[in-house]
Amino acid sequence: MTCLVLPVLWFAVFALYAGFLWWLDRYEKEPLRLLAGLFVWGAVPAVLIAALVEVVFGVVIRYMMGGPGEPPGSGSAAQFTQAVILAPVIEESLKGLILLLPWVVRHMDSPLDGVLYGSAVGLGFAFTEDILYVISAYIESGAAQAWVLFFFRSVIFGLNHSFFTSFIGIAVSLAVLYRWWVVLPIGWVAAVGTHTVHNILVISKSAGMILGSIFWHWISGFGLLGLIVGFWWLERRCLREAMATWPGFPIAYERLFRHPFSRWQYCREGWRTGGWTGFRKRRTFYNELAGALLAWYHARRLHDACRWQRCVTFARKYGWPIPPL
């Protein structure tokens, strides 16, 4: 029964997490192919490479802190070093590496995009890592232990890796969009640091420390949500400035970006007048308009011809005046 029910709940939980992250993107929805690619990177290459590297370094740690006859990672000192120092550094570095690639960076139009990209990678990593842990628990200790591990790893701490890696995403977006290169190492340290704190709290396996980890995790999560609300405000401000500086921008469209839920209201009007076809047309137009406006805002600031070209493509498609760079 466990083999049938647990996988269904597993996919349902992670689908719910993915839907929540998708919902957070209120103005310009990011390409699904890009988010799927980031998820796959976290779920397959990042997990496998991290496991291989951790095994290799685990052997080194065994001989430095344990004894030649002991299994890898045995002993409290070796186990602590692997979980608290080795794992966070390796895993966050591998997860964050893909966020530096040009085909990812070019889609970043706000710090919120950094949150979403980092979260997508982290969600993929957690998906595969949790599967491996729960299967191992099922084989070694039975169904009861597998259910307990599923509850804690996938439900209580299911968004942990997304939370950790989102700091790297924020740092990359700030470096790309505002040329704040100094935040890159700060974002990496924040990701590794939050990961380390979590591992310190749960490695003891005591009830008090686990409760402390849950409390710290949710408090930190609400702090990140506060940042996300701030990024909504920042995106709206960028959109308004872009509308004000785009020559001949139709005034009628200014109402589309009054608040984070304007998108839904606009698309719902399309549903009422044209059904599913009207909904899709408005959704596509809204996404392209928001993307063009954000591209125009940053093209002006950075004198970026690539972002300006996105504005030109949009303007030609809908017959709008082309803004001069």
VEXKOL-345191 format. One record per residue (C-alpha): residue number from 0; residue in one letter; x, y, z. Coordinates in steps of 0.2 Angstrom, whole numbers, always signed. Example, Ala and Ser with C-alpha at 12.3 -4.5 7.8 and 13.67 -1.06 7.14 Angstrom:
2
[0 'A' [+62 -22 +39]]
[1 'S' [+68 -5 +36]]
***
This chain:
325
[0 'M' [+0 +0 +0]]
[1 'T' [+14 +12 +4]]
[2 'C' [+22 +9 -13]]
[3 'L' [+6 +15 -21]]
[4 'V' [+1 +29 -10]]
[5 'L' [+17 +37 -6]]
[6 'P' [+23 +41 -24]]
[7 'V' [+6 +49 -27]]
[8 'L' [+7 +60 -12]]
[9 'W' [+25 +64 -16]]
[10 'F' [+21 +71 -34]]
[11 'A' [+5 +80 -27]]
[12 'V' [+16 +89 -13]]
[13 'F' [+29 +94 -26]]
[14 'A' [+16 +99 -39]]
[15 'L' [+8 +110 -25]]
[16 'Y' [+25 +118 -22]]
[17 'A' [+29 +121 -40]]
[18 'G' [+11 +129 -42]]
[19 'F' [+15 +141 -27]]
[20 'L' [+31 +146 -34]]
[21 'W' [+23 +149 -51]]
[22 'W' [+9 +160 -43]]
[23 'L' [+22 +171 -35]]
[24 'D' [+27 +178 -52]]
[25 'R' [+13 +191 -53]]
[26 'Y' [+18 +201 -68]]
[27 'E' [+29 +193 -82]]
[28 'K' [+28 +174 -81]]
[29 'E' [+44 +166 -84]]
[30 'P' [+46 +153 -98]]
[31 'L' [+40 +136 -92]]
[32 'R' [+54 +128 -102]]
[33 'L' [+67 +138 -93]]
[34 'L' [+60 +134 -76]]
[35 'A' [+58 +115 -81]]
[36 'G' [+76 +115 -86]]
[37 'L' [+82 +123 -70]]
[38 'F' [+71 +110 -60]]
[39 'V' [+80 +96 -70]]
[40 'W' [+97 +103 -67]]
[41 'G' [+93 +102 -48]]
[42 'A' [+85 +85 -49]]
[43 'V' [+98 +75 -59]]
[44 'P' [+115 +83 -63]]
[45 'A' [+117 +93 -47]]
[46 'V' [+111 +79 -36]]
[47 'L' [+122 +66 -44]]
[48 'I' [+138 +77 -45]]
[49 'A' [+135 +82 -27]]
[50 'A' [+133 +64 -21]]
[51 'L' [+149 +59 -30]]
[52 'V' [+159 +74 -23]]
[53 'E' [+153 +71 -5]]
[54 'V' [+158 +53 -6]]
[55 'V' [+175 +57 -12]]
[56 'F' [+178 +70 +2]]
[57 'G' [+169 +59 +14]]
[58 'V' [+183 +46 +12]]
[59 'V' [+196 +60 +15]]
[60 'I' [+186 +65 +31]]
[61 'R' [+186 +47 +37]]
[62 'Y' [+205 +46 +37]]
[63 'M' [+207 +63 +44]]
[64 'M' [+194 +62 +58]]
[65 'G' [+191 +43 +60]]
[66 'G' [+201 +28 +57]]
[67 'P' [+206 +18 +42]]
[68 'G' [+195 +4 +48]]
[69 'E' [+180 +14 +50]]
[70 'P' [+166 +17 +37]]
[71 'P' [+165 +33 +28]]
[72 'G' [+158 +47 +39]]
[73 'S' [+158 +37 +55]]
[74 'G' [+161 +46 +71]]
[75 'S' [+152 +61 +77]]
[76 'A' [+166 +73 +71]]
[77 'A' [+167 +66 +54]]
[78 'Q' [+148 +66 +53]]
[79 'F' [+146 +84 +59]]
[80 'T' [+159 +90 +46]]
[81 'Q' [+151 +81 +32]]
[82 'A' [+133 +87 +36]]
[83 'V' [+137 +105 +42]]
[84 'I' [+152 +110 +31]]
[85 'L' [+154 +98 +16]]
[86 'A' [+136 +96 +11]]
[87 'P' [+130 +114 +11]]
[88 'V' [+146 +121 +2]]
[89 'I' [+145 +107 -12]]
[90 'E' [+126 +107 -14]]
[91 'E' [+124 +126 -15]]
[92 'S' [+138 +128 -26]]
[93 'L' [+132 +116 -39]]
[94 'K' [+114 +122 -38]]
[95 'G' [+119 +140 -40]]
[96 'L' [+131 +136 -54]]
[97 'I' [+118 +135 -68]]
[98 'L' [+111 +152 -63]]
[99 'L' [+127 +160 -69]]
[100 'L' [+124 +154 -87]]
[101 'P' [+120 +167 -101]]
[102 'W' [+104 +158 -106]]
[103 'V' [+98 +160 -89]]
[104 'V' [+104 +177 -85]]
[105 'R' [+97 +185 -101]]
[106 'H' [+79 +181 -94]]
[107 'M' [+82 +190 -78]]
[108 'D' [+71 +206 -77]]
[109 'S' [+69 +208 -58]]
[110 'P' [+76 +201 -42]]
[111 'L' [+60 +191 -41]]
[112 'D' [+66 +181 -56]]
[113 'G' [+81 +176 -46]]
[114 'V' [+70 +170 -32]]
[115 'L' [+60 +159 -44]]
[116 'Y' [+75 +152 -54]]
[117 'G' [+85 +148 -38]]
[118 'S' [+69 +140 -30]]
[119 'A' [+66 +130 -46]]
[120 'V' [+84 +122 -45]]
[121 'G' [+81 +119 -26]]
[122 'L' [+65 +111 -29]]
[123 'G' [+72 +99 -41]]
[124 'F' [+86 +95 -30]]
[125 'A' [+74 +92 -15]]
[126 'F' [+63 +81 -26]]
[127 'T' [+77 +68 -30]]
[128 'E' [+86 +69 -13]]
[129 'D' [+70 +66 -4]]
[130 'I' [+66 +51 -15]]
[131 'L' [+83 +43 -12]]
[132 'Y' [+82 +46 +7]]
[133 'V' [+64 +39 +9]]
[134 'I' [+68 +24 -2]]
[135 'S' [+83 +20 +8]]
[136 'A' [+73 +22 +24]]
[137 'Y' [+59 +10 +17]]
[138 'I' [+72 -3 +13]]
[139 'E' [+82 -2 +29]]
[140 'S' [+68 +2 +42]]
[141 'G' [+51 -2 +34]]
[142 'A' [+36 +8 +29]]
[143 'A' [+33 +17 +46]]
[144 'Q' [+50 +26 +45]]
[145 'A' [+48 +30 +27]]
[146 'W' [+32 +39 +31]]
[147 'V' [+40 +49 +45]]
[148 'L' [+54 +54 +34]]
[149 'F' [+42 +59 +20]]
[150 'F' [+32 +70 +32]]
[151 'F' [+48 +79 +38]]
[152 'R' [+58 +80 +22]]
[153 'S' [+45 +83 +9]]
[154 'V' [+31 +92 +19]]
[155 'I' [+39 +101 +34]]
[156 'F' [+55 +105 +25]]
[157 'G' [+50 +102 +7]]
[158 'L' [+54 +120 +2]]
[159 'N' [+71 +121 +11]]
[160 'H' [+82 +119 -4]]
[161 'S' [+72 +132 -14]]
[162 'F' [+74 +144 +1]]
[163 'F' [+93 +141 +2]]
[164 'T' [+96 +143 -17]]
[165 'S' [+85 +158 -19]]
[166 'F' [+98 +169 -10]]
[167 'I' [+110 +164 -24]]
[168 'G' [+96 +169 -37]]
[169 'I' [+93 +185 -29]]
[170 'A' [+112 +189 -29]]
[171 'V' [+114 +185 -47]]
[172 'S' [+99 +195 -52]]
[173 'L' [+106 +210 -43]]
[174 'A' [+123 +208 -50]]
[175 'V' [+116 +207 -68]]
[176 'L' [+103 +221 -67]]
[177 'Y' [+111 +233 -55]]
[178 'R' [+129 +229 -57]]
[179 'W' [+131 +225 -39]]
[180 'W' [+144 +212 -41]]
[181 'V' [+149 +212 -23]]
[182 'V' [+132 +203 -19]]
[183 'L' [+137 +187 -28]]
[184 'P' [+148 +180 -14]]
[185 'I' [+136 +187 -1]]
[186 'G' [+122 +177 -9]]
[187 'W' [+132 +162 -9]]
[188 'V' [+137 +164 +9]]
[189 'A' [+118 +167 +14]]
[190 'A' [+113 +151 +4]]
[191 'V' [+127 +140 +13]]
[192 'G' [+124 +148 +29]]
[193 'T' [+105 +145 +30]]
[194 'H' [+108 +127 +24]]
[195 'T' [+122 +125 +38]]
[196 'V' [+110 +131 +51]]
[197 'H' [+96 +119 +46]]
[198 'N' [+108 +105 +46]]
[199 'I' [+115 +109 +63]]
[200 'L' [+98 +109 +70]]
[201 'V' [+92 +93 +63]]
[202 'I' [+108 +82 +64]]
[203 'S' [+106 +79 +82]]
[204 'K' [+89 +71 +79]]
[205 'S' [+82 +77 +96]]
[206 'A' [+64 +83 +97]]
[207 'G' [+69 +100 +104]]
[208 'M' [+82 +104 +90]]
[209 'I' [+70 +98 +76]]
[210 'L' [+56 +109 +83]]
[211 'G' [+69 +123 +84]]
[212 'S' [+73 +120 +65]]
[213 'I' [+55 +120 +61]]
[214 'F' [+52 +137 +70]]
[215 'W' [+68 +144 +62]]
[216 'H' [+63 +138 +45]]
[217 'W' [+46 +145 +45]]
[218 'I' [+52 +162 +52]]
[219 'S' [+65 +163 +38]]
[220 'G' [+52 +158 +25]]
[221 'F' [+41 +172 +31]]
[222 'G' [+55 +184 +30]]
[223 'L' [+58 +179 +12]]
[224 'L' [+40 +181 +8]]
[225 'G' [+42 +199 +14]]
[226 'L' [+56 +201 +2]]
[227 'I' [+45 +194 -12]]
[228 'V' [+32 +207 -8]]
[229 'G' [+45 +220 -9]]
[230 'F' [+51 +214 -26]]
[231 'W' [+32 +215 -32]]
[232 'W' [+33 +233 -27]]
[233 'L' [+50 +235 -36]]
[234 'E' [+43 +227 -52]]
[235 'R' [+28 +238 -52]]
[236 'R' [+38 +254 -50]]
[237 'C' [+49 +248 -65]]
[238 'L' [+34 +245 -75]]
[239 'R' [+27 +262 -72]]
[240 'E' [+43 +271 -76]]
[241 'A' [+44 +261 -92]]
[242 'M' [+27 +266 -97]]
[243 'A' [+31 +284 -93]]
[244 'T' [+46 +284 -104]]
[245 'W' [+40 +273 -119]]
[246 'P' [+35 +286 -132]]
[247 'G' [+17 +285 -137]]
[248 'F' [+13 +272 -124]]
[249 'P' [-6 +269 -124]]
[250 'I' [-14 +276 -108]]
[251 'A' [-27 +263 -108]]
[252 'Y' [-15 +250 -103]]
[253 'E' [-8 +259 -88]]
[254 'R' [-22 +251 -77]]
[255 'L' [-14 +233 -80]]
[256 'F' [-1 +236 -68]]
[257 'R' [-9 +244 -53]]
[258 'H' [-6 +230 -41]]
[259 'P' [+0 +212 -41]]
[260 'F' [-17 +205 -45]]
[261 'S' [-21 +216 -60]]
[262 'R' [-15 +202 -72]]
[263 'W' [-29 +190 -66]]
[264 'Q' [-42 +204 -67]]
[265 'Y' [-37 +208 -85]]
[266 'C' [-37 +189 -91]]
[267 'R' [-53 +186 -82]]
[268 'E' [-61 +200 -92]]
[269 'G' [-55 +191 -108]]
[270 'W' [-63 +175 -102]]
[271 'R' [-80 +184 -99]]
[272 'T' [-80 +191 -117]]
[273 'G' [-71 +177 -127]]
[274 'G' [-70 +162 -117]]
[275 'W' [-54 +151 -116]]
[276 'T' [-48 +159 -132]]
[277 'G' [-50 +177 -125]]
[278 'F' [-42 +172 -109]]
[279 'R' [-27 +165 -118]]
[280 'K' [-25 +180 -130]]
[281 'R' [-25 +192 -115]]
[282 'R' [-13 +181 -105]]
[283 'T' [-1 +181 -119]]
[284 'F' [-2 +199 -122]]
[285 'Y' [+0 +204 -104]]
[286 'N' [+15 +193 -102]]
[287 'E' [+23 +200 -118]]
[288 'L' [+19 +218 -113]]
[289 'A' [+26 +216 -95]]
[290 'G' [+42 +208 -103]]
[291 'A' [+44 +222 -115]]
[292 'L' [+42 +235 -102]]
[293 'L' [+54 +227 -90]]
[294 'A' [+66 +225 -104]]
[295 'W' [+64 +243 -109]]
[296 'Y' [+67 +249 -91]]
[297 'H' [+83 +240 -90]]
[298 'A' [+89 +243 -108]]
[299 'R' [+88 +262 -104]]
[300 'R' [+98 +260 -88]]
[301 'L' [+111 +248 -94]]
[302 'H' [+111 +253 -113]]
[303 'D' [+108 +235 -117]]
[304 'A' [+105 +232 -135]]
[305 'C' [+99 +214 -132]]
[306 'R' [+85 +220 -120]]
[307 'W' [+81 +234 -132]]
[308 'Q' [+78 +221 -146]]
[309 'R' [+65 +213 -136]]
[310 'C' [+56 +230 -135]]
[311 'V' [+58 +231 -154]]
[312 'T' [+50 +214 -157]]
[313 'F' [+35 +218 -146]]
[314 'A' [+32 +235 -154]]
[315 'R' [+33 +228 -172]]
[316 'K' [+21 +213 -168]]
[317 'Y' [+8 +225 -161]]
[318 'G' [+11 +240 -171]]
[319 'W' [+17 +251 -157]]
[320 'P' [+30 +265 -159]]
[321 'I' [+48 +258 -156]]
[322 'P' [+57 +267 -141]]
[323 'P' [+74 +274 -146]]
[324 'L' [+88 +267 -136]]
***
